[in-house]
Amino acid sequence: YRHWAMCQIHYALGDAGHSFVVGFGENPPVAPHHRSSSCPWSPALCNLNIVHIDTPNVHTLYGALVGGPGSGDDYKDSRGNYVNNEVANDYNAGFQTAVAGLLHLCVKGE
């Protein structure tokens, strides 16, 4: 299982040519579907129109895992693409736990 877990983490970090972790790896996402990272600095207003602007997010959400590719390995780094580009606690918790576990095994030489 360790090898499989390592391969999954490497895939998420960009082994296939595209990272799914913001701010890390090869060609990482720059426009995740995440309100607070896409809103402009105060005092500018943040509203739903910001979702439709095709630019990188104002704030970088370092280490956040986006939803990832579709069933056909397709992926579009677009803020409006909430299916593949949303940042959510459920899979980020699992991702961070897997990375911590692999680091623990590495440090212990296992």
Stockholm file with secondary structure:
# STOCKHOLM 1.0

chainA/1-110         YRHWAMCQIHYALGDAGHSFVVGFGENPPVAPHHRSSSCPWSPALCNLNIVHIDTPNVHTLYGALVGGPGSGDDYKDSRGNYVNNEVANDYNAGFQTAVAGLLHLCVKGE
#=GR chainA/1-110 SS CHHHHHHHHHHHTTTTSCCCBTTSSSSCCSSCBCHHHHSCCTTSCCCGGGGGCCSCCSSCCTTCBBCCCCTTSCCCCCTTCHHHHBBCHHHHHHHHHHHHHHHHHHHTTC
#=GC SS_cons         CHHHHHHHHHHHTTTTSCCCBTTSSSSCCSSCBCHHHHSCCTTSCCCGGGGGCCSCCSSCCTTCBBCCCCTTSCCCCCTTCHHHHBBCHHHHHHHHHHHHHHHHHHHTTC
//
